[in-house]
Amino acid sequence: MSTRELAEQFRSEIVTLRRALHQVPEYDLDLPKSQQLILDALAGLPLEITLGKELSSVTAVLRGGGGPGPVVLLRGDMDALPVTERTDVPFASQHPGMMHACGHDLHVAGLVGAAKVLCALRDELPGDVVFMFQPGEETSGGAPIMIREGVLDAAGRRADAAYGLHVGSSSQPLGMWSSRPGSFMAAADQLHVRVVGEGTHGSTPFRGKDPIPVACEMVIALQTMITRQFDVFDPVVLTVGRIAGGTKENIIPDDAFFDATVRTFSEATRAKVARTSVQLVESMAAAHGLAVEVEYQIGYPVTVNNPDEYAFARDTIVDLFGADRFQERANPRCGAEDMSYVLNEVPGVYLNLSACASPDPETAPDNHSPLANFNDSVLPDASALLAELAVRRLRR
């Protein structure tokens, strides 16, 4: 049987798993209920299973019947978000303030389905498959921890290729696959600034050092810096999402704060913006006679698709589902992914699959929205593709 036929046989099981996961969303690195649901779903399969030490991860290794050969890693992230769900699905979150608003419940179910398909094809596999169930994608990054704990070498030798997918609740029609070669998703860093002044009465600002207008100038100057110092074809997106200072309209405070997210698509530009943003706020504070505390915090790196692995995945999608089910993205996405850590170590590709439940993808609520709604009818396709990528890559 083909991977699509096998995946279809597991439809009911993986949809049931997805909906069970959706009801018990868990955050960050400690996901005991999600971990147990995965273990229950994998029970009875010929897998070597290892649990994480620093996080609730599950690593499962399938030994192919063809003896030692290449190793393929398939990855699915497990964690949810601190979002209060506002959908009307009958399997909505039972954990107040938590929701699978980014579709990671579908990622887990799709990966479990791929494991079931590949176990059925075990005797035909000339190599091994590692299934990477990873917590903490939305927070501090579970992938580096799993790498440190040995997931890339779980089969006893380094993985030769790695594949993963991410579902979307908007923008593209249901069932559409998309990706691109090279830079696919942004690096995501944070800029934290505290402008230190001297508080005084609002009627006599000359008696103190007002940090608020200086902080405001810094916010505007950072945007000007982006447009004047960086190539528009190697873009930077800098968004100040938080600014705070003061307690009352007639009191000049001692300090003011702002925090920004910084998105870049190349390591050279990332290094430059880290340097120039810090220089800018330090110089502006000095020009006004104020002090500043500034931290540029490095986050997830750029997610880079290996060009050869991208072409391989694209051709596999077209073979399985038809050319009308795949779209090459013209530009990278500004979102960030800790699958980037895996792809920094192992050549591979990250793909998008639309699970949009709305007939109008352009107006559908996006991932991370409390109204985000994912159509889990795509799960057999997700399982089939992950399994097919593994089969073809092992045989290549």
C-alpha positions in Angstrom: 0.0 0.0 0.0 1.1 3.6 -0.6 1.8 6.0 2.2 -1.4 7.9 1.3 -3.5 4.8 1.5 -1.9 3.8 4.8 -2.3 7.3 6.3 -6.0 7.2 5.3 -6.5 4.0 7.3 -5.2 5.9 10.4 -7.4 8.9 9.9 -9.8 8.3 12.7 -7.0 7.5 15.2 -5.0 10.6 14.5 -8.0 13.0 14.4 -9.1 11.6 17.8 -5.6 12.2 19.1 -5.5 15.7 17.8 -8.8 16.6 19.5 -7.6 15.0 22.7 -4.5 17.1 22.6 -6.5 20.2 21.8 -8.4 19.8 25.0 -5.3 19.7 27.3 -3.0 22.4 25.9 0.2 22.8 27.9 2.8 25.6 27.9 6.6 25.7 27.6 8.8 22.7 28.4 6.7 20.7 30.9 3.9 19.0 29.0 3.1 15.8 31.0 -0.4 15.2 29.6 0.6 15.8 26.0 3.6 13.5 26.5 1.4 10.7 27.9 -1.1 11.0 25.0 1.9 10.6 22.6 3.2 7.6 24.5 -0.3 6.0 24.5 -0.6 6.6 20.8 2.8 5.0 20.1 2.2 2.0 22.4 2.7 -1.3 20.6 4.7 0.1 17.7 8.3 -1.3 17.2 9.9 1.9 18.4 12.8 2.7 20.7 11.5 5.5 22.9 13.5 7.9 25.0 12.0 10.7 27.2 13.6 14.0 27.7 15.4 14.9 31.0 15.1 18.7 30.9 11.7 18.8 29.1 8.7 16.5 28.4 10.0 15.5 25.0 9.5 12.1 23.3 12.2 10.7 20.9 11.2 7.5 19.0 13.5 5.5 16.7 12.3 3.1 14.1 14.9 0.6 12.9 14.4 -0.2 9.2 14.4 -3.8 8.1 17.1 -3.2 5.5 19.9 -2.9 8.1 22.0 0.2 9.0 21.7 2.9 6.4 20.8 6.6 6.3 18.9 8.3 9.1 15.9 10.7 8.5 14.5 12.8 11.3 10.9 13.9 11.4 9.9 16.7 13.8 6.6 17.9 15.4 6.3 20.5 18.2 3.9 19.9 21.1 3.4 23.1 23.1 0.4 25.5 23.2 0.0 29.2 23.9 -1.3 31.3 26.9 -4.4 32.3 24.9 -8.0 32.0 26.0 -9.8 30.0 23.3 -12.9 31.6 21.7 -13.8 29.0 19.1 -17.0 26.9 19.4 -15.5 23.5 18.6 -16.8 20.7 20.8 -13.3 19.7 21.8 -12.2 23.2 22.9 -9.5 23.7 25.6 -10.3 22.5 29.1 -7.3 24.4 30.5 -8.3 28.0 31.2 -6.1 30.6 29.6 -4.3 28.0 27.4 -5.0 27.1 23.7 -3.5 25.2 20.8 -3.7 28.4 18.8 -0.8 27.6 16.6 -1.8 24.1 15.5 0.9 22.1 17.3 -1.7 19.6 18.2 -2.0 18.8 14.5 1.8 18.6 14.2 1.9 15.9 16.9 -1.0 14.0 15.5 0.5 14.2 12.0 3.8 12.9 13.2 2.2 10.0 15.1 0.4 9.1 11.9 3.7 9.1 10.0 5.1 6.8 12.7 2.2 4.4 12.2 2.6 4.5 8.4 6.4 3.9 8.6 6.1 1.1 11.1 3.8 -0.6 8.6 6.5 -0.2 6.0 9.4 -1.1 8.3 10.6 -4.1 6.4 11.1 -1.9 3.3 13.1 0.8 4.9 16.9 0.8 4.2 17.7 2.9 7.2 16.3 4.4 10.4 13.8 7.1 11.2 13.9 9.4 14.3 10.6 10.9 15.4 11.2 14.2 17.4 8.2 15.3 19.5 9.4 18.6 20.9 8.1 20.9 23.6 8.9 24.6 24.0 8.8 26.0 20.4 6.7 29.0 21.5 9.0 30.0 24.4 12.7 29.5 25.1 13.3 26.9 22.5 13.0 23.2 23.1 14.9 22.2 20.0 18.4 23.2 21.4 17.7 21.2 24.5 16.7 18.1 22.6 19.8 18.6 20.4 21.9 18.8 23.6 20.2 15.6 24.9 21.1 13.8 21.6 18.1 13.8 19.4 20.1 14.2 16.2 22.2 11.1 17.1 19.3 9.1 18.6 19.7 6.3 15.9 23.4 5.9 16.9 24.6 8.1 14.1 23.9 11.6 12.9 20.7 12.2 11.0 21.3 12.7 7.3 18.1 14.8 6.7 15.4 16.5 8.7 11.8 17.4 7.7 9.0 19.2 9.5 5.8 21.0 8.7 3.7 23.8 10.2 -0.1 24.2 9.7 -1.8 27.5 9.1 -5.3 28.7 9.9 -5.5 31.4 7.3 -4.0 33.0 4.1 -4.1 29.9 1.9 -6.8 27.5 0.8 -7.3 24.2 2.7 -4.7 21.6 1.8 -2.3 23.9 0.0 1.4 23.2 0.6 4.0 25.9 0.4 7.7 26.6 1.1 10.8 28.1 -0.5 14.5 27.4 -0.8 17.0 29.2 1.3 15.8 31.6 4.0 12.3 30.6 4.8 11.6 32.2 8.2 13.2 35.0 10.1 15.6 35.1 13.0 13.8 36.6 16.0 15.8 38.7 18.6 14.7 41.1 21.3 15.9 44.6 22.2 15.4 45.6 25.9 16.0 49.2 26.8 15.8 51.1 30.1 16.4 54.8 29.9 17.7 56.1 33.3 16.9 59.7 34.2 16.2 61.6 37.4 12.6 62.1 38.6 11.2 65.5 39.6 7.9 67.5 39.5 6.3 67.7 36.1 6.2 71.5 36.4 9.9 71.9 36.7 11.5 69.4 34.3 14.8 71.3 34.3 15.4 70.1 37.9 15.5 66.4 36.7 16.3 64.4 33.6 13.2 63.3 31.8 13.6 59.7 30.3 10.2 59.6 28.5 10.9 62.0 25.6 14.3 60.4 25.1 12.8 56.9 25.0 10.2 58.2 22.5 13.0 59.6 20.3 14.8 56.3 20.5 11.8 54.5 19.2 11.5 56.8 16.2 15.3 56.8 15.6 15.4 53.0 15.5 12.9 53.0 12.6 14.9 55.6 10.8 18.0 53.6 11.3 16.4 50.6 9.6 15.5 52.6 6.5 18.8 54.4 6.2 21.4 51.8 7.2 20.0 48.5 5.9 19.5 47.1 2.4 15.8 46.9 1.6 16.5 43.6 -0.2 17.9 42.1 3.0 15.1 43.4 5.3 14.9 44.1 9.0 11.6 44.4 10.9 11.9 46.1 14.2 8.7 46.5 16.2 8.5 48.1 19.7 5.7 46.2 21.3 6.0 47.6 24.8 6.8 51.0 26.2 6.3 52.1 29.8 7.3 54.8 32.2 5.8 56.9 35.0 2.9 56.7 37.4 1.1 60.1 37.1 0.8 63.0 34.7 2.6 65.5 36.8 5.6 63.4 37.9 8.7 62.9 35.8 9.8 59.3 36.5 13.3 58.0 37.2 13.2 55.7 34.2 11.3 54.6 31.1 11.4 51.2 29.3 10.7 49.8 25.9 11.0 46.3 24.4 11.2 45.4 20.7 11.3 42.3 18.5 13.8 42.3 15.7 13.3 40.1 12.7 16.1 39.5 10.1 16.8 37.0 7.3 20.6 36.8 7.2 23.3 36.4 9.8 25.3 39.4 8.5 22.3 41.7 8.8 21.4 40.2 12.2 24.9 41.0 13.5 24.8 44.5 12.1 21.4 45.4 13.7 22.5 44.0 17.0 25.5 46.3 16.9 23.9 49.5 15.5 20.7 49.4 17.6 22.8 49.3 20.8 25.1 52.0 19.6 22.1 54.2 18.6 20.3 54.1 22.0 23.6 54.6 23.9 24.6 57.6 21.9 21.1 59.2 22.2 21.1 58.8 25.9 24.5 60.3 26.2 23.5 63.3 24.0 20.7 64.1 26.5 22.8 63.5 29.5 21.0 60.4 30.6 22.2 56.8 31.2 20.8 53.8 29.5 20.8 50.0 30.1 20.4 48.1 26.9 20.3 44.3 26.2 20.2 42.8 22.7 19.0 39.3 23.3 19.7 36.7 20.6 16.7 34.4 19.9 15.9 31.9 17.2 18.2 31.9 14.1 17.0 32.1 10.5 15.2 29.0 9.3 17.1 28.0 6.2 15.8 25.3 3.8 18.6 23.4 2.0 18.0 24.0 -1.7 18.5 20.3 -2.7 16.2 19.1 0.1 13.7 21.7 -0.8 13.6 20.6 -4.4 13.2 17.0 -3.2 10.3 17.9 -0.9 8.6 20.0 -3.6 8.8 17.2 -6.1 7.5 14.7 -3.6 4.5 16.9 -2.8 3.7 17.3 -6.5 4.0 13.5 -7.1 1.7 12.7 -4.2 -0.9 15.5 -4.4 -0.5 17.2 -7.8 1.1 20.5 -8.9 -2.0 22.5 -7.9 -1.4 21.7 -4.3 2.0 23.3 -4.0 3.0 27.0 -4.1 6.5 28.3 -3.9 6.6 31.4 -1.7 8.2 34.4 -3.3 9.4 35.8 0.0 10.4 34.5 3.5 8.0 34.7 6.4 8.6 37.1 9.3 7.7 34.4 11.8 10.4 32.5 13.6 10.9 28.8 14.3 13.2 26.8 16.5 13.3 24.1 13.8 16.0 26.5 12.6 18.4 24.9 15.2 17.8 21.5 13.6 18.3 22.8 10.1 21.5 24.5 11.2 22.9 21.0 12.0 21.2 18.8 9.4 20.2 19.6 5.8 16.5 19.5 5.5 13.3 21.5 4.8 10.4 23.1 6.6 7.0 23.2 5.0 3.7 24.9 5.5 0.3 23.2 5.1 -2.9 25.1 5.2 -5.5 23.7 7.6 -7.7 26.7 7.2 -11.3 25.9 8.3 -12.8 29.0 6.6 -14.0 29.3 3.0 -12.3 32.6 2.9 -8.6 32.2 3.9 -7.9 36.0 3.6 -10.4 36.9 6.4 -9.9 33.8 8.6 -8.3 34.3 12.0 -4.6 33.7 11.9 -2.4 31.4 14.0 -2.1 32.7 17.7 -5.6 34.2 17.5 -8.1 33.0 20.2 -10.4 32.3 17.2 -7.9 30.3 15.2 -9.6 27.3 13.8 -7.8 24.4 12.1 -9.5 21.8 9.9 -8.0 18.4 10.9 -9.1 16.8 7.7 -5.6 17.5 6.4 -4.0 15.2 9.0 -3.7 12.1 6.7 -2.0 14.3 4.1 0.5 15.5 6.7 1.2 12.0 7.9 1.5 10.7 4.3 4.0 13.4 3.3 6.3 13.0 6.3 6.3 9.3 5.8 6.9 9.6 2.0 9.8 12.0 2.5 11.4 9.5 4.9 10.9 6.5 2.5 12.2 8.3 -0.5 15.1 9.9 1.3 16.2 6.6 2.8 16.1 5.0 -0.6 17.9 7.8 -2.4 
